[in-house]
Amino acid sequence: MTEDVIIRREGRAGQVSLNRPKALHALTQAMCEAMSEALLAWRDDPAIETVLIDHAEGRGFCAGGDVALVRRSALEDGGTAGRAFFFAEYRLNHLLFTYPKPVVAFMDGVTMGGGVGISQPAKYRVATENTLFAMPEGAIGLFPDVGAGWYLPRLKGRTGAFMALTGARLDGAECLWAGLATHYLASERLAEAKARIAVAPGDITAILDELSAPPPGARIAGNAEKIDRLFASDSFEHIIAALEVEPSEWAAKELAAVATKCPATAKVALRELAEGARRADFAGEMRAEYRIAARMMLRPDFAEGVRAVLIDKDNEPVWNPSTPHGVTDEMLDKIFAPLDANEEWSPFPA
Ligand code: QUE
């Protein structure tokens, strides 16, 4: 049992509220397991017709995963505890993706990493004026996981590659533009939306449509042409070269963002997205990402990135390799290789 997630029934809805405010509701293994247990019970419960996912008191929504624990595990137990965390998190991601009842995720605040993994599989994804959405793993030498290899290449144009390489933070209007959100509501209407959905789960679309507000303009739309052109390649070196010769302030700013991130993360992400684009089933995606996670968490870049961003907060990570050229195809092959058969990821039984 954990108090870091609140699980309750509200009318005909099951509701899970992330409740770890001291870490901006970043997911722990216990939180993932508690959510999965509730979802599995509700799946076969005819009294529950929909599931709502939100956060409790204070700022939301979910800042990611328990990367401090994963780092400690990498340094102290060879990664055993870290792998167990990813195994549980990805099972939850997959359970949501295949869930037979409509899920509504309320992305009312920071939605990064782990928060993306529990919102993108939902049929309904509500953004607000508080939404701040990103896949920022390049800042800590990890990689875009929780199904990002599935979702990002399915966004329009090269939006997904752009997000993976720059860690760009999208606001709620930009999430709606990109399809990362299905609805945009003022946060002051969320309580009413949840209450009405719990009473009439057959009317979710109508309720969210009715309570929607017109979003402000999506700034990213004005950069879409540049994003699609400059991030077109699956080669990291080609993308950097394109940004370098583009005579715009925007390109210079994005090049600077890309250049401060972990080079290994960038190359892993580009291969991951290219492979994910061709995939037909989500379980295969999560199996592939678990292999990558098992390798990436043990690389010194990850311990160094978490140190620089979350522990010492100097934001001056020293990456190794420090250049794109230093990250070879042979290194990538090892990161993507299958695990021993008894260590591979598997979903919950259907
Ligand atoms: C990149 C990331 C993460 C991050 C910051 C980055 C991430 C993550 C957290 C995070 C934040 C606050 C917490 C916590 C974790 O920050 O994945 O436990 O309290 O989980 O720049 O990928």
Boltz pocket constraint, residues with backbone or C-beta under 6 A from the ligand:
constraints:
  - pocket:
      binder: B
      contacts: [[A, 22], [A, 23], [A, 24], [A, 26], [A, 63], [A, 64], [A, 65], [A, 66], [A, 67], [A, 68], [A, 112], [A, 113], [A, 114], [A, 136], [A, 137], [A, 138], [A, 139], [A, 140], [A, 142], [A, 309], [A, 310]]
      max_distance: 6.0
